[in-house]
Amino acid sequence: MNPDEFCTSDQWSVLSAAASHSQFAGVLGGFLITAIALLMDKKSRESIHTLALFSSAVLVLMLSSFLFSLISGNQTPAEGDARGICAIAWTQGAVSTGMLAAGATAFFGGLGWMLASHAVNRVSEHDPDDVGAYCFLADLGGWLTFAATMTTTLILSETAVDYLHFMYGRRPEIFVTGLIVTAAALVILANFALVYVRTKTLRRSLADSAAPTRLALRSLKIATITTVVLAIGASWLAVTLARLPKGWLTEPNAGLVTFVLVLTLVVPTIVSTAICYSVASTDERASIRRARGKAAPRS
C-alpha cells in the first residue's frame, strides 16, 4: 500500500507531529542547560547525581530535537512510490521518540534527586512535627521518577507496535505485540519495586531523628553511558538511512527493524531502569551496621 503525502498510519502522521516534537525536545534541553548552570554553584554532594543526569539528558534531547526537525523536512513525491521516504521518516521518528523518552526520564530522575536533597538538607533545621512533610517531598521525587519511567515505557511500547505496523503494512502478529507489552509490563514492575524499596528506606531514615540522613550516591554509569550510546547510535542511523538499500526499508530487512527496535525500546528502558535503581535513598547496609552498633553491648 502506497502511503499518502503525510505518511499517515492509524490516522496519525509522523511528518505532521515532527515539528512540535522538535520544539518540545529543544525547550526541555534548553531548560536543563539553565538548571545545570544553577547547580554548578551548589556545593552539596548530592548535586553530582543531578548534574550527571541533566548533562547526558541535554545531549540526547538536543540531538532528538535535531532529528525531529529532519523528519519535518522530508517531502514525499507528488507522483510515484512514497513508501521509501515514509519508511525513512517512520524509522527516524521511532528512534527520535526513544531519545526523547530517555531524556525526559533523566530530567525527572534529576528532579527527584533535587527534591530528595532539599528534604534531607532541611529536615534537621525544622521542627520535628514537620518531618512528615519532608518525608513526603522526598517520596515525591522518587515516585515522579517512576511515573516518568512508566509513562515513557508505555509510550515506547506503543511506538514499537506502530512502527512494525507501518513497516510491514499490517498489524504485528499477536505474539509479537504480546511480547512487547509483556516486556514493558515487566520493566514497569521492576522499576516500581526499585523505587518502592528506595523511597521506603529514605523515609525511614528521615523519620529517625537520632541519626543524620546521608544519601547514597549509587553509580549512574549505566544510565549515563547508555544515554550517550543511544544519542550517538540513533543519530547516526537516522542520518544514514537514505544511503541504505531501498529494499531494506520498503521490504523491511529483519536485522534493520530489530536494530531500530533496540534503539527505540530496549536501550531507553535500560536507561529508565538504571535511573530507578539510582533513586535517592540511604545505604541500607550502612543503616544496618549503625543499628547493630547501637544494639551491641558496651564493654
Backbone hydrogen bonds in HBPLUS format (Angstrom, degrees):
<---DONOR---> <-ACCEPTOR-->    atom                        ^
c    i                          cat <-CA-CA->   ^        H-A-AA   ^      H-
h    n   atom  resd res      DA  || num        DHA   H-A  angle D-A-AA Bond
n    s   type  num  typ     dist DA aas  dist angle  dist       angle   num
A0007-CYS N   A0004-ASP O   3.06 MM   3  5.31 167.0  2.08 115.1 117.8     1
A0009-SER N   A0012-TRP O   2.92 MM   3  5.40 160.8  1.96 145.7 148.7     2
A0012-TRP N   A0009-SER O   3.11 MM   3  5.40 143.8  2.25 105.3 115.1     3
A0017-ALA N   A0013-SER O   3.28 MM   4  6.44 150.0  2.38 141.8 149.2     4
A0018-ALA N   A0014-VAL O   3.20 MM   4  6.04 128.5  2.49 136.2 146.6     5
A0021-HIS N   A0017-ALA O   3.14 MM   4  6.31 159.3  2.18 155.6 162.0     6
A0022-SER N   A0018-ALA O   2.88 MM   4  6.06 151.9  1.96 150.6 158.3     7
A0023-GLN N   A0019-ALA O   3.09 MM   4  6.39 156.2  2.15 147.1 152.8     8
A0024-PHE N   A0020-SER O   2.99 MM   4  6.20 159.4  2.03 146.7 152.4     9
A0025-ALA N   A0021-HIS O   2.97 MM   4  6.17 168.6  1.98 153.2 155.5    10
A0026-GLY N   A0022-SER O   2.99 MM   4  6.11 158.7  2.04 146.0 152.4    11
A0027-VAL N   A0023-GLN O   2.88 MM   4  6.05 161.0  1.92 152.4 157.1    12
A0028-LEU N   A0024-PHE O   2.99 MM   4  6.14 163.6  2.01 150.6 155.3    13
A0029-GLY N   A0025-ALA O   2.94 MM   4  6.10 157.2  1.99 145.4 151.9    14
A0030-GLY N   A0026-GLY O   2.89 MM   4  6.09 155.7  1.95 146.3 153.2    15
A0031-PHE N   A0027-VAL O   2.91 MM   4  6.14 152.9  1.99 147.9 155.1    16
A0032-LEU N   A0028-LEU O   3.10 MM   4  6.37 150.9  2.19 142.6 150.0    17
A0033-ILE N   A0029-GLY O   3.08 MM   4  6.41 146.1  2.20 144.6 153.5    18
A0034-THR N   A0030-GLY O   3.23 MM   4  6.57 155.2  2.30 145.7 151.1    19
A0035-ALA N   A0031-PHE O   2.98 MM   4  6.32 154.8  2.05 145.8 153.4    20
A0036-ILE N   A0032-LEU O   2.82 MM   4  6.06 153.5  1.89 149.7 156.3    21
A0037-ALA N   A0033-ILE O   3.09 MM   4  6.36 157.4  2.15 145.5 150.9    22
A0038-LEU N   A0034-THR O   3.12 MM   4  6.45 151.3  2.21 146.8 154.2    23
A0039-LEU N   A0035-ALA O   2.93 MM   4  6.17 152.5  2.01 147.6 155.6    24
A0040-MET N   A0036-ILE O   3.04 MM   4  6.22 135.6  2.24 146.8 157.3    25
A0041-ASP N   A0038-LEU O   3.34 MM   3  5.92 153.3  2.41 110.1 116.1    26
A0042-LYS N   A0039-LEU O   2.99 MM   3  5.29 155.5  2.05 109.6 117.4    27
A0047-SER N   A0044-SER O   3.26 MM   3  5.69 150.5  2.36 106.5 114.1    28
A0048-ILE N   A0045-ARG O   3.27 MM   3  5.93 165.4  2.30 114.3 118.7    29
A0049-HIS N   A0046-GLU O   3.23 MM   3  5.95 133.2  2.47 116.8 123.7    30
A0051-LEU N   A0047-SER O   2.90 MM   4  6.02 165.2  1.92 152.4 156.3    31
A0052-ALA N   A0048-ILE O   3.00 MM   4  6.16 157.3  2.05 147.2 153.4    32
A0053-LEU N   A0049-HIS O   3.02 MM   4  6.27 166.0  2.04 156.0 159.0    33
A0054-PHE N   A0050-THR O   2.90 MM   4  6.01 168.4  1.92 153.3 157.2    34
A0055-SER N   A0051-LEU O   2.89 MM   4  5.86 156.8  1.94 144.9 151.2    35
A0056-SER N   A0052-ALA O   3.28 MM   4  6.43 169.6  2.29 147.2 149.2    36
A0057-ALA N   A0053-LEU O   2.99 MM   4  6.08 149.1  2.09 144.0 153.7    37
A0058-VAL N   A0054-PHE O   2.94 MM   4  6.14 146.6  2.05 146.6 153.9    38
A0060-VAL N   A0056-SER O   3.28 MM   4  6.58 171.6  2.29 151.7 152.8    39
A0061-LEU N   A0057-ALA O   2.89 MM   4  5.92 155.9  1.95 150.5 157.5    40
A0062-MET N   A0058-VAL O   2.95 MM   4  5.98 164.3  1.97 151.4 155.5    41
A0063-LEU N   A0059-LEU O   3.09 MM   4  6.25 164.0  2.12 150.8 155.3    42
A0064-SER N   A0060-VAL O   2.94 MM   4  5.95 144.9  2.07 132.7 143.1    43
A0065-SER N   A0061-LEU O   2.87 MM   4  6.11 154.5  1.94 147.0 153.3    44
A0066-PHE N   A0062-MET O   3.04 MM   4  6.33 153.2  2.11 142.2 149.3    45
A0067-LEU N   A0063-LEU O   2.92 MM   4  6.19 158.1  1.97 149.2 154.6    46
A0068-PHE N   A0064-SER O   2.94 MM   4  6.18 159.7  1.99 152.7 157.9    47
A0069-SER N   A0065-SER O   3.07 MM   4  6.30 147.6  2.18 141.0 149.8    48
A0070-LEU N   A0066-PHE O   3.01 MM   4  6.40 140.5  2.17 141.1 152.3    49
A0070-LEU N   A0067-LEU O   3.06 MM   3  4.93 120.3  2.43  90.7 106.1    50
A0071-ILE N   A0067-LEU O   3.04 MM   4  6.42 151.7  2.12 147.4 154.5    51
A0072-SER N   A0068-PHE O   3.11 MM   4  6.45 156.1  2.16 146.6 152.0    52
A0073-GLY N   A0070-LEU O   3.03 MM   3  5.19 141.1  2.19  99.6 111.3    53
A0074-ASN N   A0071-ILE O   3.03 MM   3  5.43 163.7  2.06 113.6 118.9    54
A0086-CYS N   A0082-ALA O   3.02 MM   4  6.20 165.8  2.04 157.9 162.6    55
A0087-ALA N   A0083-ARG O   2.79 MM   4  5.88 150.1  1.88 148.0 155.9    56
A0088-ILE N   A0084-GLY O   3.12 MM   4  6.39 153.1  2.19 144.3 150.9    57
A0089-ALA N   A0085-ILE O   2.97 MM   4  6.28 159.7  2.01 148.4 154.1    58
A0090-TRP N   A0086-CYS O   2.84 MM   4  6.04 161.8  1.87 151.1 155.5    59
A0091-THR N   A0087-ALA O   2.97 MM   4  6.07 154.4  2.04 142.4 149.6    60
A0092-GLN N   A0088-ILE O   2.88 MM   4  6.08 165.0  1.90 153.5 157.9    61
A0093-GLY N   A0089-ALA O   2.81 MM   4  5.96 151.3  1.89 143.1 152.1    62
A0094-ALA N   A0090-TRP O   2.91 MM   4  6.07 148.8  2.01 141.9 149.4    63
A0095-VAL N   A0091-THR O   3.19 MM   4  6.47 172.4  2.19 157.5 156.9    64
A0096-SER N   A0092-GLN O   2.97 MM   4  5.98 152.7  2.05 144.3 152.8    65
A0097-THR N   A0093-GLY O   2.96 MM   4  6.01 147.6  2.07 139.1 147.0    66
A0098-GLY N   A0094-ALA O   3.12 MM   4  6.46 151.6  2.20 143.9 151.5    67
A0099-MET N   A0095-VAL O   3.01 MM   4  6.31 150.7  2.10 143.3 150.9    68
A0100-LEU N   A0096-SER O   2.88 MM   4  6.13 159.2  1.93 147.9 153.6    69
A0101-ALA N   A0097-THR O   2.88 MM   4  6.06 156.3  1.94 147.9 154.4    70
A0102-ALA N   A0098-GLY O   3.03 MM   4  6.24 157.4  2.08 144.4 150.0    71
A0103-GLY N   A0099-MET O   2.97 MM   4  6.20 161.1  2.00 151.4 156.5    72
A0104-ALA N   A0100-LEU O   2.92 MM   4  6.11 157.7  1.97 148.2 154.3    73
A0105-THR N   A0101-ALA O   2.95 MM   4  6.12 155.8  2.01 147.2 153.8    74
A0106-ALA N   A0102-ALA O   3.01 MM   4  6.23 159.3  2.05 147.5 152.9    75
A0107-PHE N   A0103-GLY O   2.94 MM   4  6.16 147.1  2.05 141.6 151.2    76
A0108-PHE N   A0104-ALA O   3.10 MM   4  6.43 160.6  2.14 150.5 153.1    77
A0109-GLY N   A0105-THR O   2.84 MM   4  6.06 145.8  1.96 145.4 156.4    78
A0110-GLY N   A0106-ALA O   2.93 MM   4  6.12 158.6  1.98 148.1 152.2    79
A0111-LEU N   A0107-PHE O   2.96 MM   4  6.23 152.9  2.03 143.5 152.0    80
A0112-GLY N   A0108-PHE O   2.87 MM   4  5.99 152.1  1.95 140.9 147.8    81
A0113-TRP N   A0109-GLY O   3.18 MM   4  6.50 149.1  2.28 140.4 147.9    82
A0114-MET N   A0110-GLY O   3.01 MM   4  6.33 148.0  2.11 145.0 154.1    83
A0115-LEU N   A0111-LEU O   3.02 MM   4  6.35 158.5  2.07 153.5 157.9    84
A0116-ALA N   A0112-GLY O   2.99 MM   4  6.19 165.9  2.01 149.7 153.8    85
A0117-SER N   A0113-TRP O   2.87 MM   4  5.86 160.6  1.90 145.1 151.2    86
A0118-HIS N   A0114-MET O   3.00 MM   4  6.12 155.6  2.06 142.8 149.4    87
A0119-ALA N   A0115-LEU O   3.01 MM   4  6.26 158.2  2.06 147.6 153.4    88
A0120-VAL N   A0116-ALA O   2.94 MM   4  6.18 162.5  1.97 153.8 158.2    89
A0121-ASN N   A0117-SER O   2.98 MM   4  6.09 161.9  2.01 149.8 154.6    90
A0122-ARG N   A0118-HIS O   3.10 MM   4  6.10 138.1  2.28 142.7 152.3    91
A0123-VAL N   A0119-ALA O   2.99 MM   4  5.75 141.0  2.14 146.8 154.1    92
A0125-GLU N   A0122-ARG O   3.01 MM   3  5.34 150.2  2.11 110.2 119.4    93
A0130-ASP N   A0127-ASP O   2.85 MM   3  5.56 162.6  1.88 123.9 129.7    94
A0131-VAL N   A0128-PRO O   3.16 MM   3  5.39 167.0  2.17 111.1 114.1    95
A0133-ALA N   A0130-ASP O   3.09 MM   3  5.45 125.6  2.40 105.2 117.9    96
A0134-TYR N   A0130-ASP O   3.33 MM   4  6.75 155.4  2.39 151.3 157.7    97
A0135-CYS N   A0131-VAL O   2.84 MM   4  6.13 151.3  1.92 154.2 163.4    98
A0136-PHE N   A0132-GLY O   2.98 MM   4  6.21 152.2  2.06 142.7 149.8    99
A0137-LEU N   A0133-ALA O   3.02 MM   4  6.32 150.8  2.11 140.4 148.3   100
A0138-ALA N   A0134-TYR O   2.96 MM   4  6.20 158.8  2.00 147.2 152.1   101
A0139-ASP N   A0135-CYS O   2.89 MM   4  6.12 159.6  1.93 148.4 154.4   102
A0140-LEU N   A0136-PHE O   2.80 MM   4  5.97 153.1  1.87 147.2 155.1   103
A0141-GLY N   A0137-LEU O   3.25 MM   4  6.57 150.7  2.34 144.2 149.6   104
A0143-TRP N   A0139-ASP O   2.95 MM   4  6.24 165.4  1.97 160.8 165.1   105
A0144-LEU N   A0140-LEU O   2.82 MM   4  5.89 146.6  1.94 149.3 157.4   106
A0145-THR N   A0141-GLY O   3.24 MM   4  6.40 151.0  2.33 137.1 144.3   107
A0146-PHE N   A0142-GLY O   3.05 MM   4  6.44 153.7  2.12 142.9 150.2   108
A0147-ALA N   A0143-TRP O   2.86 MM   4  6.01 157.9  1.91 141.7 148.0   109
A0148-ALA N   A0144-LEU O   2.97 MM   4  6.20 154.0  2.04 145.0 151.4   110
A0149-THR N   A0145-THR O   3.00 MM   4  6.30 160.9  2.03 150.7 155.8   111
A0150-MET N   A0146-PHE O   2.80 MM   4  5.98 164.0  1.82 158.6 163.0   112
A0151-THR N   A0147-ALA O   2.98 MM   4  6.04 166.0  2.00 145.4 149.6   113
A0152-THR N   A0148-ALA O   2.96 MM   4  6.06 169.4  1.97 151.3 154.7   114
A0153-THR N   A0149-THR O   2.95 MM   4  5.94 153.0  2.02 141.6 149.4   115
A0154-LEU N   A0150-MET O   3.04 MM   4  6.25 159.9  2.08 149.3 154.1   116
A0155-ILE N   A0151-THR O   2.93 MM   4  6.18 160.6  1.97 151.0 156.9   117
A0156-LEU N   A0152-THR O   2.86 MM   4  5.98 160.5  1.90 147.4 152.8   118
A0157-SER N   A0153-THR O   2.95 MM   4  6.13 149.4  2.05 143.9 152.0   119
A0158-GLU N   A0154-LEU O   3.14 MM   4  6.40 158.5  2.19 147.5 152.3   120
A0159-THR N   A0155-ILE O   2.85 MM   4  6.10 148.5  1.95 144.5 154.7   121
A0160-ALA N   A0156-LEU O   2.88 MM   4  6.07 153.8  1.95 146.0 151.7   122
A0161-VAL N   A0157-SER O   3.14 MM   4  6.42 156.5  2.20 142.3 148.1   123
A0162-ASP N   A0158-GLU O   2.89 MM   4  6.09 164.0  1.91 151.3 155.7   124
A0163-TYR N   A0159-THR O   2.86 MM   4  6.01 151.7  1.94 145.6 153.7   125
A0164-LEU N   A0160-ALA O   3.06 MM   4  6.31 160.9  2.10 148.0 152.2   126
A0165-HIS N   A0161-VAL O   2.95 MM   4  6.17 152.1  2.02 145.6 154.1   127
A0166-PHE N   A0162-ASP O   3.01 MM   4  6.31 158.1  2.06 149.8 153.8   128
A0167-MET N   A0163-TYR O   2.95 MM   4  6.13 174.4  1.95 156.3 158.2   129
A0168-TYR N   A0164-LEU O   3.05 MM   4  6.00 162.2  2.08 148.2 151.9   130
A0169-GLY N   A0165-HIS O   2.95 MM   4  5.64 116.5  2.36 131.6 145.6   131
A0169-GLY N   A0166-PHE O   3.25 MM   3  5.03 143.9  2.39  94.0 104.5   132
A0176-VAL N   A0173-GLU O   3.01 MM   3  5.29 125.1  2.32 103.0 117.3   133
A0177-THR N   A0173-GLU O   3.03 MM   4  6.41 166.7  2.05 163.0 165.7   134
A0178-GLY N   A0174-ILE O   2.78 MM   4  5.93 160.3  1.82 150.3 157.0   135
A0179-LEU N   A0175-PHE O   2.88 MM   4  5.94 146.0  2.00 134.2 142.9   136
A0180-ILE N   A0176-VAL O   3.04 MM   4  6.34 160.1  2.08 151.6 155.9   137
A0181-VAL N   A0177-THR O   2.93 MM   4  6.14 169.2  1.94 156.0 159.1   138
A0182-THR N   A0178-GLY O   2.84 MM   4  5.85 159.2  1.88 144.8 151.4   139
A0183-ALA N   A0179-LEU O   2.95 MM   4  6.03 160.4  1.99 144.6 150.2   140
A0184-ALA N   A0180-ILE O   2.99 MM   4  6.20 157.8  2.04 146.8 153.0   141
A0185-ALA N   A0181-VAL O   2.92 MM   4  6.16 155.1  1.99 146.8 153.8   142
A0186-LEU N   A0182-THR O   2.93 MM   4  6.19 156.8  1.98 151.4 157.2   143
A0187-VAL N   A0183-ALA O   3.01 MM   4  6.24 156.7  2.06 147.9 154.2   144
A0188-ILE N   A0184-ALA O   2.98 MM   4  6.22 158.3  2.03 148.3 154.2   145
A0189-LEU N   A0185-ALA O   2.95 MM   4  6.21 158.9  2.00 149.0 154.5   146
A0190-ALA N   A0186-LEU O   2.93 MM   4  6.13 158.6  1.98 147.7 153.6   147
A0191-ASN N   A0187-VAL O   2.90 MM   4  6.13 160.1  1.94 150.6 156.1   148
A0192-PHE N   A0188-ILE O   2.87 MM   4  6.08 152.3  1.95 146.1 154.2   149
A0193-ALA N   A0189-LEU O   2.99 MM   4  6.25 159.1  2.03 148.3 153.0   150
A0194-LEU N   A0190-ALA O   3.03 MM   4  6.30 159.7  2.07 149.0 154.4   151
A0195-VAL N   A0191-ASN O   2.97 MM   4  6.16 169.3  1.98 153.5 156.0   152
A0196-TYR N   A0192-PHE O   2.85 MM   4  5.95 159.1  1.90 150.5 157.1   153
A0197-VAL N   A0193-ALA O   3.07 MM   4  6.19 166.7  2.08 149.8 152.5   154
A0198-ARG N   A0194-LEU O   3.01 MM   4  6.19 164.7  2.03 149.8 154.6   155
A0199-THR N   A0195-VAL O   2.89 MM   4  5.94 173.1  1.89 154.9 157.2   156
A0200-LYS N   A0196-TYR O   3.01 MM   4  5.98 155.5  2.08 143.3 150.6   157
A0201-THR N   A0197-VAL O   3.07 MM   4  6.19 159.7  2.12 146.6 151.6   158
A0202-LEU N   A0198-ARG O   3.06 MM   4  6.30 160.5  2.10 149.1 154.5   159
A0203-ARG N   A0199-THR O   2.87 MM   4  5.99 160.9  1.91 148.4 153.9   160
A0204-ARG N   A0200-LYS O   3.03 MM   4  6.19 156.7  2.09 145.5 151.4   161
A0205-SER N   A0201-THR O   3.08 MM   4  6.31 151.6  2.17 142.8 150.4   162
A0206-LEU N   A0202-LEU O   2.92 MM   4  6.18 158.9  1.96 153.9 159.2   163
A0207-ALA N   A0203-ARG O   3.03 MM   4  6.17 150.3  2.13 144.1 151.8   164
A0208-ASP N   A0205-SER O   3.19 MM   3  5.22 140.6  2.36  96.7 107.7   165
A0216-ALA N   A0281-SER O   2.75 MM  65  5.98 169.0  1.77 155.2 157.9   166
A0224-THR N   A0220-LEU O   2.92 MM   4  6.08 175.3  1.93 164.3 165.7   167
A0225-ILE N   A0221-LYS O   2.83 MM   4  5.72 162.6  1.86 148.3 154.4   168
A0226-THR N   A0222-ILE O   2.99 MM   4  5.87 163.4  2.01 144.1 149.5   169
A0227-THR N   A0223-ALA O   3.09 MM   4  6.10 146.2  2.21 136.4 145.7   170
A0228-VAL N   A0224-THR O   3.03 MM   4  6.27 158.2  2.08 147.4 152.6   171
A0229-VAL N   A0225-ILE O   2.85 MM   4  6.09 161.2  1.89 152.6 158.4   172
A0230-LEU N   A0226-THR O   2.87 MM   4  5.95 156.1  1.92 141.4 148.0   173
A0231-ALA N   A0227-THR O   2.97 MM   4  6.20 157.9  2.02 145.1 151.1   174
A0232-ILE N   A0228-VAL O   2.97 MM   4  6.23 161.4  2.01 152.8 157.0   175
A0233-GLY N   A0229-VAL O   2.81 MM   4  5.88 170.6  1.82 156.6 159.1   176
A0234-ALA N   A0230-LEU O   2.91 MM   4  5.70 163.6  1.94 145.9 151.4   177
A0235-SER N   A0231-ALA O   3.21 MM   4  5.98 152.7  2.29 130.2 138.1   178
A0236-TRP N   A0232-ILE O   2.96 MM   4  6.10 162.4  1.99 151.0 156.1   179
A0237-LEU N   A0233-GLY O   3.01 MM   4  6.20 165.1  2.04 148.6 152.8   180
A0238-ALA N   A0234-ALA O   2.94 MM   4  6.05 163.7  1.97 148.7 153.4   181
A0239-VAL N   A0235-SER O   3.19 MM   4  6.37 156.0  2.25 150.1 154.4   182
A0240-THR N   A0237-LEU O   3.21 MM   3  5.29 144.8  2.34 100.7 110.9   183
A0243-ARG N   A0240-THR O   3.03 MM   3  5.52 148.8  2.13 113.1 122.1   184
A0244-LEU N   A0241-LEU O   3.09 MM   3  5.33 160.9  2.13 109.3 115.3   185
A0248-TRP N   A0245-PRO O   2.97 MM   3  5.60 147.2  2.08 116.6 125.3   186
A0249-LEU N   A0246-LYS O   2.99 MM   3  5.53 150.5  2.08 112.9 121.5   187
A0250-THR N   A0246-LYS O   2.96 MM   4  6.23 171.4  1.97 161.3 163.8   188
A0251-GLU N   A0247-GLY O   2.96 MM   4  5.17 148.7  2.06 123.7 133.5   189
A0253-ASN N   A0248-TRP O   2.92 MM   5  4.62 147.0  2.03 132.5 126.5   190
A0257-VAL N   A0253-ASN O   2.97 MM   4  6.24 168.5  1.98 162.7 166.0   191
A0258-THR N   A0254-ALA O   2.93 MM   4  6.05 157.6  1.98 145.2 151.6   192
A0259-PHE N   A0255-GLY O   2.97 MM   4  6.16 156.8  2.02 144.7 151.0   193
A0260-VAL N   A0256-LEU O   2.94 MM   4  6.21 156.0  2.00 151.2 157.7   194
A0261-LEU N   A0257-VAL O   2.96 MM   4  6.24 155.0  2.03 147.3 154.0   195
A0262-VAL N   A0258-THR O   2.94 MM   4  6.24 146.3  2.06 146.3 155.8   196
A0263-LEU N   A0259-PHE O   3.11 MM   4  6.44 158.2  2.16 147.8 152.5   197
A0264-THR N   A0260-VAL O   2.82 MM   4  5.97 142.7  1.95 144.4 156.4   198
A0265-LEU N   A0261-LEU O   2.80 MM   4  5.62 162.8  1.83 145.7 149.6   199
A0267-VAL N   A0262-VAL O   2.88 MM   5  6.03 172.0  1.89 169.3 168.2   200
A0269-THR N   A0265-LEU O   3.19 MM   4  6.21 148.9  2.29 140.6 148.8   201
A0270-ILE N   A0266-VAL O   3.03 MM   4  6.36 144.8  2.16 148.6 158.9   202
A0270-ILE N   A0267-VAL O   3.10 MM   3  5.07 122.1  2.45  96.3 111.1   203
A0271-VAL N   A0267-VAL O   3.02 MM   4  6.37 155.7  2.08 152.3 159.0   204
A0272-SER N   A0268-PRO O   2.94 MM   4  6.24 158.3  1.99 145.4 150.9   205
A0273-THR N   A0269-THR O   2.96 MM   4  6.10 160.4  2.00 145.3 150.0   206
A0274-ALA N   A0270-ILE O   2.96 MM   4  6.11 159.6  2.00 148.3 154.2   207
A0275-ILE N   A0271-VAL O   2.95 MM   4  6.19 150.6  2.04 148.4 156.7   208
A0276-CYS N   A0272-SER O   2.96 MM   4  6.22 154.5  2.03 145.4 152.4   209
A0277-TYR N   A0273-THR O   2.90 MM   4  6.15 148.7  2.00 145.0 153.9   210
A0278-SER N   A0274-ALA O   3.19 MM   4  6.42 138.1  2.38 135.4 145.3   211
A0278-SER N   A0275-ILE O   3.12 MM   3  5.12 126.6  2.41  93.7 107.3   212
A0279-VAL N   A0276-CYS O   3.22 MM   3  5.17 166.2  2.24 106.0 107.5   213
A0286-ALA N   A0283-ASP O   3.09 MM   3  5.30 118.4  2.49  99.8 114.5   214
A0287-SER N   A0283-ASP O   3.03 MM   4  6.38 154.7  2.10 152.3 159.9   215
A0288-ILE N   A0284-GLU O   2.97 MM   4  6.25 153.3  2.04 147.4 154.4   216
A0289-ARG N   A0285-ARG O   2.98 MM   4  6.24 156.6  2.04 145.5 151.7   217
A0290-ARG N   A0286-ALA O   2.97 MM   4  6.24 153.8  2.04 147.0 153.9   218
A0291-ALA N   A0287-SER O   2.95 MM   4  6.19 157.7  2.00 146.7 152.9   219
A0292-ARG N   A0288-ILE O   2.92 MM   4  6.16 156.2  1.97 150.1 156.4   220
A0293-GLY N   A0289-ARG O   2.93 MM   4  6.10 148.1  2.03 140.9 150.1   221
A0294-LYS N   A0290-ARG O   2.98 MM   4  6.29 149.6  2.08 147.3 154.6   222
A0295-ALA N   A0291-ALA O   3.03 MM   4  6.24 149.5  2.13 142.0 150.6   223
A0296-ALA N   A0292-ARG O   2.94 MM   4  6.01 129.4  2.20 141.7 153.4   224
